Amino acid sequence: MENMENVNAVSALLSDFASRVKALEERFNLSRERILLLTRNFVNRERELQKDMHLIQDENKDLRMDLKRLNGRIDGLLSQHEDFARKEELAVIEKYFKLFEPIKFVTSDEIEERVEKILSKKKHKD
């Protein structure tokens, strides 16, 4: 009987051990599936981030090129700035125009025409 009790005790221990091993295997499989899912998500997220980084780098290059073009245009305007008249200079020129009234000036052709008209009127009167 003692033998039978030992066999039953060993059998119970083996059964308990087998159920614990099975529970551990299930936990292990569940953990492995979670790790695989996390790995897939991580890889997908990494790919998305890489794409975003490339887009940002491309936009950065475009912005740098635009900035260089803008700086070139500003340099061009600044170099031409010396050729522009200042407000005060334009005001002085405006005063001179008002003093001289260049609109009242006549061309030499207009003077010749007027002189000819005057002479022809005098001839007709005489």
C-alpha positions, 0 to 999 in steps of 0.5 A, spaced: 500 500 500 505 504 501 507 503 494 501 505 491 500 511 495 507 513 493 505 512 486 499 516 487 503 521 490 508 521 484 502 521 479 499 527 483 506 531 483 507 529 476 500 531 474 501 538 478 507 539 475 504 538 468 499 543 469 504 548 471 508 547 465 502 547 461 500 554 464 507 557 463 507 555 456 501 558 455 503 564 458 510 564 454 506 563 448 501 569 450 508 573 451 511 571 445 505 574 441 505 580 445 512 581 443 511 580 436 505 585 436 509 590 439 515 589 434 510 589 428 507 596 431 514 598 432 517 597 425 511 600 422 512 606 427 519 606 425 517 606 417 512 612 418 517 616 422 522 615 417 518 617 411 516 623 416 523 625 416 524 624 409 519 629 408 521 634 413 528 634 410 525 635 403 521 641 406 528 643 409 532 643 403 526 647 399 526 652 405 533 653 404 533 654 397 527 659 397 531 663 403 537 663 398 533 666 392 530 671 397 537 673 400 539 674 393 533 678 391 534 682 397 542 683 395 540 685 388 535 690 391 540 693 396 545 694 391 540 698 387 538 702 393 544 707 392 541 708 385 534 710 388 532 718 389 531 719 396 524 723 398 528 729 400 531 729 393 525 728 390 522 734 394 527 738 391 526 736 384 519 738 385 520 745 387 525 746 382 519 744 377 514 748 380 519 754 379 521 753 372 514 751 370 517 746 364 510 745 361 510 753 359 517 752 355 516 751 348 520 747 343 524 751 337 519 748 332 513 751 336 517 758 336 518 757 328 511 756 327 508 762 331 513 767 328 511 764 321 504 765 323 505 772 326 509 774 319 504 771 315 498 775 319 503 782 318 503 780 310 496 780 310 495 786 313 499 790 309 
